[in-house]
């Protein structure tokens, strides 16, 4: 029970209000109110506990009226809107000033992780959560990863989760590459925490989105689901500090008014492209791209708003669905996915910035402008052009997920390499296609990094009614053609949700390929998660083998066309990759520790374990080899790793000209 008193002019105290019933909206059951209080400027916040065995503290507010009576006004939960059974919290300590409430509580169930939350009074009945925090030592993990990014040795995964205290949150996990090839413990960056069970749609919505460039991260959170309604998006900017911590340095909000009607909602922040101090933000629903630039004070003012070009074939339908930015050049994709593939849809628009003129449209590329022969006969019908874009200089890699042959009309998808020429001209100089007969929708995600092209498929249905959504790695040759060098398969359930494919979550820089796999892989016994692969010149088919079962690890040697016709040698180590083996007469170091396994391969030309041990690279600098693990041969080495690398010898100069990155396969016991 609460009693309200006011001091009278004569010095006495008069009780003006007595509160002895359940607050409006409080859970049913027994009620304990008033274990902690905070009072400021005619507003009182009171802690309450409600429901037998449901010891989750809530806040009830009262507002003083002109008559002197205190009326109940609002009810909300401090940390979690629903009970957690026997889990309980202490009554929170509270502080209230100028409409800002801060409360903090410990746990009374043996868990020593405390919680804190803050709220802002909007009006008498509305208190908006400003943020929550808990013990940084508490574990966390994503329930759904929505985006990945990698740059400068920083891997960022963005997702949604229910934390250790039942708090729903949207945030980032940031990992740093270590010298030994591993990744650091994730740092958690929270974009938003929500009271109660998370209400964000992890399938129909597209939040959050992330991009990273150097030591800067940009991340957005928005809800694109028409079921749950759309809210104004927010873009967060984080900069890495000398301590290694990441500090949020700016927030950029949707500049367009929002009327609260889901069908009229926005998609501000649905696509991000960061290049140094310049950031492009796409809003495909509004048909706009916003450009922000960091000023000397550290703010990010909007410097340009780019509207969709006049309506035309695919131009304005989903302008801003895909973006990439490279210096003073910007490319925008407009393709919108349709339940019925539509050849001839989509477009790519290129802009160039100049002082005085701003962002000027230089190229408008329609499906009919992409000229390339069909790989499967008939005429090539380009569809969903601009589903994804990647830009390096004047070269653009464009995904066209609904591309098909006029014969079978199956949307295999494609990725095209386009060269932007003068006066709006464009040449198609390279292409890659999905597999014939499969709805692979190749081109859902594309990236250009370090002379490599990364192209991801959205879906592929095989005869087992499973879905293999794969990521392909290509060498981009000097003429723009694409030479396949590796494939990262993903085996999972059908990704179609409400008739729309879920794009692969893929990112790459010059050194790493990052793929989120949401399925349990029964062949490698790997749980769902973010997988990072080295983008060197050596790739592998397996990451672990079982010594009591046996198996084969495929080794893919991809030295590049500059080494075509040269000789390769595959070597290995059972003890590690350092200090390395210096190559005489060069500054190269083969990243293997010389040991008995290295010696065995040299003396036996690979013996029965690595074949072919040596050979000639093809014109593209490629070759394949295998590591054979025979059943029970390596039982004493269970728990160890076998490392492989290769070197390239130029017969014309009689010198070693290249050493690859090392790759390791773990040796484990199956049973």
C-alpha positions in Angstrom: 0.0 0.0 0.0 1.2 3.5 -0.8 0.3 6.6 1.2 0.8 10.1 -0.2 1.2 13.1 2.1 1.6 16.8 1.5 3.0 19.3 3.9 0.5 22.0 4.9 1.1 25.7 5.5 0.9 25.2 9.2 3.7 22.6 9.1 1.5 19.5 9.4 1.2 16.7 6.9 -2.1 15.7 5.2 -2.7 12.3 3.5 -4.1 13.1 0.1 -4.1 9.7 -1.6 -4.1 6.1 -0.6 -3.2 3.4 -3.1 -4.2 -0.2 -2.1 -5.1 -2.1 -5.3 -3.4 -3.7 -8.2 -2.0 -1.1 -10.7 -3.8 -0.9 -14.0 -2.2 -3.5 -16.3 -0.3 -5.3 -13.6 -0.2 -9.1 -13.7 -2.9 -10.8 -11.7 -2.2 -12.4 -8.4 -0.6 -11.1 -5.2 1.0 -7.6 -5.3 3.8 -6.1 -3.4 4.3 -2.4 -4.1 6.6 0.2 -2.8 9.8 -1.7 -1.9 11.6 1.1 -3.7 10.5 4.6 -4.7 11.7 7.6 -6.6 10.1 11.1 -6.6 10.8 14.1 -8.7 8.7 17.1 -9.8 5.3 15.7 -9.3 6.1 12.2 -10.6 6.5 9.1 -8.4 7.9 5.8 -9.6 7.2 2.8 -7.4 8.6 -0.8 -7.7 6.1 -3.6 -7.5 6.2 -7.4 -7.6 3.2 -9.3 -8.9 2.2 -13.0 -9.2 3.1 -15.9 -6.9 6.6 -17.0 -7.6 7.0 -14.4 -10.4 9.5 -12.2 -8.8 10.1 -9.8 -11.7 10.1 -6.2 -10.6 7.9 -3.7 -12.4 7.5 0.0 -12.3 4.2 1.8 -11.6 4.0 5.6 -12.0 1.8 8.2 -10.4 1.3 11.8 -11.4 0.2 14.6 -9.1 -2.9 16.4 -10.2 -3.7 20.1 -9.6 -6.1 19.0 -6.9 -3.3 17.4 -5.0 -4.5 13.9 -5.7 -2.0 11.4 -7.2 -3.4 9.3 -10.1 -1.9 6.1 -11.4 -0.6 6.7 -14.9 1.6 4.0 -16.3 2.9 0.5 -15.7 5.9 -1.2 -17.3 8.4 -3.9 -16.5 12.0 -3.1 -15.5 13.8 -5.9 -17.1 11.5 -8.5 -18.5 7.8 -8.4 -19.3 7.0 -12.0 -18.5 7.8 -14.2 -15.5 10.8 -16.5 -15.5 9.6 -19.1 -13.0 11.8 -19.3 -10.0 14.2 -16.7 -11.3 13.9 -13.5 -9.3 15.4 -10.1 -8.8 16.0 -7.7 -5.9 13.9 -4.6 -5.7 15.7 -2.1 -8.0 17.4 0.9 -6.7 15.9 3.9 -8.6 16.8 7.5 -9.4 14.4 9.9 -11.1 15.3 13.4 -12.5 14.0 15.5 -15.3 11.9 12.7 -16.7 14.8 10.2 -16.8 14.4 7.0 -14.6 17.4 4.8 -14.0 17.0 1.5 -12.1 19.4 -1.3 -11.2 18.9 -4.7 -9.6 20.8 -7.8 -8.6 19.5 -11.4 -8.8 18.4 -13.4 -5.8 18.6 -16.8 -7.3 22.4 -17.3 -7.0 23.2 -15.7 -10.3 25.5 -12.8 -9.6 24.9 -10.9 -12.9 23.1 -7.6 -12.2 20.9 -5.5 -14.5 20.4 -1.9 -15.1 17.8 -0.1 -17.3 16.9 3.5 -18.1 13.6 5.0 -19.3 12.5 8.4 -20.5 9.1 9.9 -19.8 7.4 10.9 -23.0 4.0 11.8 -21.5 2.0 10.7 -18.5 1.2 7.3 -19.9 4.3 6.6 -22.0 7.8 5.8 -20.8 10.2 4.8 -23.5 13.2 2.4 -22.7 16.5 4.2 -23.4 18.8 1.2 -22.9 19.7 -1.7 -20.7 23.0 -3.1 -19.5 24.1 -6.2 -17.6 27.3 -7.7 -16.3 29.7 -7.8 -19.2 30.9 -11.2 -18.1 27.5 -12.7 -18.8 27.5 -15.0 -21.9 25.5 -14.1 -25.0 24.8 -15.6 -28.3 22.7 -14.9 -31.4 19.5 -16.8 -32.1 19.5 -15.5 -35.6 22.4 -13.8 -37.6 21.0 -11.4 -40.1 24.2 -9.9 -41.6 28.0 -10.3 -41.6 30.8 -8.0 -42.6 34.6 -8.3 -42.6 37.4 -5.7 -43.2 40.9 -5.0 -41.9 40.9 -8.2 -39.7 37.6 -7.3 -38.0 34.7 -9.8 -38.4 31.3 -8.4 -37.5 28.1 -10.4 -37.2 24.8 -8.7 -36.6 21.8 -10.5 -35.2 19.0 -10.8 -32.6 19.0 -12.8 -29.4 17.4 -13.3 -26.1 20.2 -12.7 -23.6 21.0 -14.5 -20.3 18.4 -12.5 -18.5 15.7 -13.0 -21.0 16.3 -9.6 -22.5 15.6 -9.3 -26.2 18.4 -7.5 -28.0 19.7 -6.5 -31.4 23.4 -6.1 -31.7 26.8 -6.9 -33.0 29.5 -9.4 -32.2 33.0 -8.1 -33.2 36.0 -10.5 -33.5 39.5 -9.6 -34.4 41.8 -11.9 -36.4 44.8 -13.2 -34.4 48.3 -13.8 -35.8 47.9 -17.6 -35.4 44.8 -17.6 -37.6 42.2 -17.8 -34.8 39.7 -15.1 -33.9 39.4 -13.2 -30.6 36.6 -13.6 -28.1 33.6 -11.6 -29.4 33.0 -8.1 -28.2 29.3 -7.3 -27.8 27.9 -4.0 -29.2 24.2 -3.4 -28.4 22.1 -1.5 -30.9 18.8 -1.9 -29.0 17.4 -4.0 -26.2 13.7 -4.6 -25.7 11.7 -5.4 -22.6 10.0 -8.8 -22.9 10.3 -11.5 -25.5 11.9 -10.1 -28.6 9.3 -8.7 -31.0 11.6 -8.3 -34.0 10.8 -10.6 -36.9 13.9 -12.7 -37.6 12.5 -14.1 -40.8 10.2 -11.6 -42.4 12.2 -8.6 -41.3 15.7 -7.7 -42.5 17.3 -6.3 -39.4 20.0 -5.5 -38.5 22.4 -4.6 -41.4 26.1 -4.0 -41.0 29.1 -2.8 -42.9 32.7 -2.3 -41.8 35.6 -0.4 -43.4 39.0 -0.3 -41.6 38.4 0.5 -38.0 34.8 1.8 -38.4 31.5 -0.1 -38.2 28.1 1.1 -39.3 25.0 -0.9 -38.4 21.3 -0.2 -38.8 18.2 -1.6 -37.1 14.8 -1.5 -38.7 11.8 -3.6 -39.2 10.6 -4.3 -42.8 7.8 -6.7 -42.0 4.4 -5.5 -43.0 3.0 -7.9 -40.4 4.7 -6.2 -37.4 4.7 -2.8 -38.9 7.6 -0.6 -39.9 9.5 1.8 -37.7 11.9 4.5 -38.4 15.4 3.1 -39.0 18.5 4.2 -37.1 22.1 3.8 -38.2 24.8 3.5 -35.6 28.4 4.4 -36.2 31.2 2.8 -34.1 34.9 3.7 -34.1 37.7 1.5 -32.8 39.6 3.2 -30.0 43.3 2.8 -29.2 42.4 0.4 -26.4 40.7 -1.9 -28.8 37.2 -1.0 -27.6 34.5 0.1 -30.0 32.8 3.4 -29.1 29.5 4.5 -30.6 30.3 7.9 -32.0 27.2 8.8 -34.0 23.6 7.9 -34.7 21.8 8.8 -37.9 18.0 8.7 -38.0 15.5 8.4 -40.9 14.9 11.9 -42.1 11.6 11.1 -43.6 8.3 11.5 -41.6 6.7 8.3 -40.6 2.9 8.1 -40.4 2.7 4.9 -38.4 1.0 2.9 -41.2 2.9 -0.3 -41.9 2.2 -0.2 -45.6 3.6 3.3 -45.8 6.7 2.4 -43.8 10.3 3.0 -44.7 13.4 0.8 -45.1 16.0 3.4 -44.0 19.2 1.5 -43.3 18.1 -1.6 -45.2 21.4 -1.3 -47.2 24.6 0.4 -46.1 27.8 1.2 -48.0 30.8 2.6 -46.1 33.9 4.0 -47.6 36.1 5.9 -45.2 34.3 9.1 -44.1 31.5 8.7 -46.6 28.4 6.6 -46.0 25.5 5.7 -48.3 22.2 4.6 -46.8 19.5 3.0 -48.9 15.8 3.2 -48.4 14.2 1.1 -51.2 10.7 1.7 -50.0 11.0 5.4 -50.3 13.1 5.0 -53.4 16.0 7.1 -52.1 19.6 6.9 -51.2 21.0 9.3 -48.5 24.7 10.2 -48.4 26.3 11.3 -45.2 29.9 12.5 -44.6 31.9 12.8 -41.4 32.9 16.3 -40.7 35.9 17.5 -38.6 33.8 17.6 -35.4 32.9 13.9 -35.8 29.3 14.4 -36.8 27.8 12.8 -39.9 25.5 15.4 -41.6 23.5 14.4 -44.6 25.2 15.9 -47.7 23.0 14.5 -50.4 19.6 12.9 -51.1 19.5 10.9 -54.3 16.0 10.1 -55.6 15.1 7.3 -58.0 15.4 8.3 -61.7 12.1 8.8 -63.6 10.0 5.7 -63.7 11.1 3.3 -66.3 11.9 -0.4 -66.8 12.8 -1.4 -63.3 14.3 2.0 -62.4 12.1 3.2 -59.6 10.5 -0.1 -58.3 13.1 -0.7 -55.5 15.7 2.0 -56.0 18.3 1.5 -53.2 17.8 -2.3 -52.8 21.6 -2.7 -53.3 24.4 -0.2 -52.9 28.2 0.1 -53.1 30.5 3.0 -52.8 34.1 3.5 -53.9 35.5 7.0 -53.4 33.5 9.4 -55.5 31.6 6.7 -57.4 28.3 5.1 -56.2 26.3 2.3 -57.8 22.6 1.6 -56.9 20.7 -1.6 -57.7 16.9 -1.5 -58.1 15.9 -5.2 -58.4 13.0 -6.4 -56.4 12.4 -10.1 -55.8 9.1 -11.4 -57.3 7.4 -14.7 -56.5 7.2 -15.2 -60.3 10.6 -14.4 -61.9 10.4 -11.6 -64.4 13.1 -11.4 -67.1 13.8 -7.9 -68.2 13.3 -6.4 -64.7 15.8 -4.5 -62.6 18.5 -1.9 -63.3 21.8 -0.5 -62.1 22.4 3.2 -61.8 25.9 4.7 -61.4 26.7 8.2 -60.0 29.8 10.2 -59.7 30.5 13.0 -57.3 32.2 16.2 -58.2 32.6 19.5 -56.3 30.1 22.0 -57.4 27.9 19.4 -59.3 27.3 17.0 -56.5 26.2 13.4 -57.4 25.6 13.2 -61.2 24.0 10.1 -62.8 26.6 8.8 -65.3 25.2 5.3 -66.3 21.8 3.7 -66.4 22.2 -0.1 -67.1 19.1 -2.1 -68.0 18.9 -5.9 -68.6 19.0 -5.3 -72.4 22.4 -3.6 -72.0 24.0 -6.8 -70.6 25.2 -8.8 -73.6 26.4 -12.3 -73.1 25.7 -15.7 -74.7 23.5 -18.2 -72.8 25.6 -21.0 -71.3 22.7 -23.5 -71.7 21.4 -22.7 -75.2 18.7 -20.4 -76.4 18.8 -16.7 -75.6 19.9 -15.3 -72.3 17.1 -13.5 -70.5 18.5 -11.3 -67.8 16.2 -10.7 -64.8 16.4 -9.0 -61.3 19.5 -7.1 -62.5 20.9 -5.2 -59.6 19.8 -7.6 -56.9 23.4 -7.0 -55.5 26.3 -4.8 -56.6 30.0 -4.5 -55.8 32.2 -1.7 -57.1 36.0 -1.3 -57.6 37.0 1.7 -59.7 35.1 1.5 -63.0 34.4 -2.2 -62.7 31.0 -3.3 -61.3 30.0 -6.9 -60.3 26.2 -7.2 -60.5 23.9 -10.0 -59.4 20.9 -10.8 -61.5 19.1 -13.6 -59.6 16.3 -14.2 -62.0 18.4 -14.7 -65.1 17.4 -17.7 -67.2 17.7 -19.5 -70.5 14.8 -18.9 -72.9 14.6 -22.7 -73.3 13.9 -24.0 -69.8 12.9 -20.7 -68.1 14.5 -21.8 -64.8 16.0 -18.9 -62.8 19.5 -20.1 -62.4 20.8 -16.6 -61.7 24.0 -14.9 -62.8 26.7 -12.4 -61.9 28.1 -10.0 -64.5 31.3 -8.0 -64.6 30.6 -4.7 -66.2 33.1 -2.0 -67.2 31.8 1.5 -66.9 32.9 3.5 -70.0 32.8 7.1 -71.0 29.6 8.9 -72.0 27.4 6.3 -70.3 28.7 3.4 -72.2 29.0 -0.1 -70.5 30.7 -3.3 -71.6 29.9 -6.8 -70.2 33.4 -8.4 -69.8 32.7 -11.4 -67.5 30.0 -13.6 -66.3 29.2 -16.6 -64.0 26.0 -18.6 -64.0 24.0 -20.9 -61.7 23.7 -24.6 -62.4 21.5 -25.7 -65.2 18.0 -26.9 -64.2 18.3 -25.6 -60.6 16.6 -22.5 -59.2 19.9 -21.4 -57.7 19.2 -17.6 -58.0 22.9 -17.0 -58.2 23.9 -13.4 -57.5 21.9 -12.8 -54.3 25.1 -11.4 -52.8 28.3 -10.3 -54.6 31.6 -8.9 -53.4 34.9 -7.8 -54.9 38.0 -8.1 -52.8 41.7 -8.5 -53.5 41.3 -9.5 -57.2 38.6 -12.0 -56.2 34.9 -12.1 -56.9 32.5 -13.6 -54.3 29.1 -14.7 -55.6 26.5 -16.3 -53.4 23.4 -18.2 -54.4 20.1 -17.7 -52.6 18.7 -21.2 -52.9 19.1 -24.5 -54.8 16.7 -27.4 -54.4 18.1 -30.9 -55.0 16.5 -34.3 -55.3 16.5 -34.8 -51.6 14.3 -31.7 -51.0 17.1 -30.1 -49.2 18.6 -26.7 -50.1 22.2 -26.1 -50.9 22.9 -22.4 -50.9 26.5 -22.1 -52.0 29.1 -19.4 -52.2 31.5 -19.3 -55.1 34.9 -17.7 -55.2 36.4 -16.6 -58.6 39.6 -15.1 -59.7 39.0 -11.9 -61.6 41.3 -12.0 -64.6 42.8 -8.8 -66.1 40.3 -8.9 -68.9 37.4 -9.1 -66.4 36.6 -12.8 -67.0 35.8 -15.0 -63.9 37.8 -18.2 -63.2 36.2 -20.4 -60.6 38.6 -21.4 -57.8 36.5 -22.5 -54.8 33.0 -23.3 -53.6 31.7 -23.2 -50.1 28.6 -25.3 -49.8 25.9 -24.9 -47.2 23.4 -27.7 -46.5 20.2 -26.8 -44.8 16.5 -26.6 -44.9 14.5 -24.9 -47.6 15.1 -21.1 -47.0 11.9 -20.0 -48.6 9.8 -18.0 -46.1 6.4 -16.7 -47.1 7.3 -17.2 -50.7 10.6 -15.2 -50.6 14.1 -16.6 -50.5 16.4 -15.6 -47.7 19.6 -14.2 -49.2 22.9 -15.8 -48.2 24.7 -13.9 -45.5 28.2 -13.5 -47.0 31.0 -11.0 -46.8 34.6 -10.8 -47.9 37.8 -8.8 -47.9 41.1 -9.5 -49.4 42.0 -12.0 -46.7 38.8 -13.6 -45.4 35.5 -15.0 -46.6 32.7 -15.0 -44.0 29.6 -17.1 -44.4 26.7 -17.6 -42.0 25.4 -21.2 -42.1 22.0 -21.5 -40.4 21.8 -25.3 -40.7 23.3 -28.2 -38.9 25.6 -30.1 -41.2 25.2 -33.8 -40.7 28.2 -34.6 -42.8 30.8 -32.6 -40.8 28.7 -32.4 -37.6 29.0 -28.7 -37.5 26.5 -26.6 -35.7 24.9 -23.5 -37.2 27.1 -20.4 -37.0 29.4 -17.9 -38.7 32.3 -19.6 -40.6 35.4 -17.7 -41.6 37.6 -18.9 -44.4 41.0 -17.7 -45.5 41.1 -16.2 -49.0 44.6 -17.2 -49.8 45.7 -19.5 -52.6 45.1 -22.8 -50.9 41.5 -24.0 -50.1 40.3 -27.2 -48.6 37.2 -29.4 -48.5 37.1 -30.4 -44.9 38.0 -28.8 -41.6 38.0 -32.0 -39.5 38.4 -35.7 -40.1 37.8 -38.7 -37.8 40.9 -40.9 -37.2 38.7 -43.9 -36.2 36.7 -43.6 -39.4 39.1 -42.2 -42.0 38.4 -39.7 -44.8 39.8 -37.4 -47.5 40.5 -33.7 -47.4 40.5 -32.1 -50.8 43.2 -29.5 -51.3 42.5 -26.9 -54.0 45.6 -25.0 -55.2 44.7 -21.7 -56.7 47.9 -19.7 -57.4 46.5 -17.5 -60.1 47.0 -17.2 -63.9 50.4 -15.6 -63.4 51.7 -19.0 -62.3 50.2 -21.0 -65.1 52.5 -23.8 -66.3 54.7 -23.6 -63.1 55.5 -26.6 -60.9 53.8 -27.0 -57.5 54.8 -29.1 -54.4 52.5 -29.8 -51.5 54.1 -30.1 -48.0 52.7 -30.6 -44.6 53.4 -30.5 -40.8 51.9 -32.2 -37.8 53.4 -29.8 -35.3 52.3 -26.4 -36.5 52.8 -23.5 -38.9 55.6 -21.6 -37.2 58.4 -20.6 -37.3 58.1 -21.6 -40.9 60.6 -22.9 -43.5 62.7 -20.3 -45.2 63.0 -20.7 -48.9 66.7 -20.4 -49.9 67.6 -17.6 -52.3 64.3 -15.8 -51.6 62.6 -13.8 -48.8 59.7 -16.3 -48.9 58.8 -18.5 -45.9 56.7 -21.6 -46.2 54.3 -21.4 -43.2 55.0 -24.9 -41.8 57.1 -26.2 -39.0 59.5 -28.8 -40.3 58.9 -32.2 -38.7 58.7 -35.9 -39.4 55.6 -35.5 -41.5 57.3 -32.9 -43.7 60.3 -35.2 -44.1 58.1 -38.2 -45.0 56.3 -36.3 -47.8 59.6 -35.1 -49.3 61.3 -38.5 -49.1 58.3 -40.4 -50.6 56.9 -37.8 -53.0 53.8 -37.7 -50.9 53.7 -41.4 -50.2 50.2 -42.7 -49.7 49.0 -39.6 -47.7 49.2 -36.7 -50.2 48.7 -37.2 -54.0 49.5 -35.7 -56.3 52.4 -34.3 -54.3 53.8 -32.4 -57.2 52.6 -31.4 -60.7 52.0 -28.6 -63.2 49.5 -25.8 -62.6 47.1 -25.2 -65.5 46.9 -22.0 -67.4 44.9 -20.4 -64.6 47.4 -21.5 -62.0 45.2 -24.2 -60.6 45.6 -27.8 -59.4 43.9 -30.2 -57.0 45.4 -32.6 -54.5 44.1 -34.9 -51.7 45.1 -35.7 -48.2 44.2 -39.3 -47.4 43.5 -40.2 -43.8 43.3 -44.0 -43.4 41.2 -45.6 -40.7 43.1 -45.9 -37.4 46.5 -44.9 -38.9 46.5 -41.6 -36.9 44.8 -42.8 -33.7 47.7 -41.5 -31.5 47.3 -38.1 -33.1 43.6 -37.6 -32.1 43.3 -34.0 -31.0 46.1 -32.8 -33.2 45.9 -30.9 -36.5 47.5 -31.7 -39.8 48.7 -28.6 -41.7 49.4 -28.3 -45.4 50.8 -25.6 -47.7 52.3 -25.5 -51.2 55.1 -23.7 -53.0 55.4 -22.9 -56.7 58.6 -23.3 -58.7 59.2 -21.4 -61.9 61.2 -23.7 -64.3 62.3 -20.8 -66.5 64.0 -19.0 -63.6 64.6 -22.1 -61.5 63.3 -20.2 -58.4 60.4 -20.5 -56.0 58.0 -17.7 -56.8 55.1 -18.3 -54.4 54.2 -19.9 -51.1 50.6 -20.4 -50.1 48.7 -19.8 -46.9 48.6 -22.8 -44.5 45.4 -24.8 -44.0 44.7 -27.2 -41.1 42.4 -30.1 -40.7 41.5 -31.3 -37.2 42.0 -35.0 -36.3 39.2 -36.2 -34.0 37.6 -39.3 -32.6 34.1 -40.0 -33.9 33.3 -42.5 -31.1 
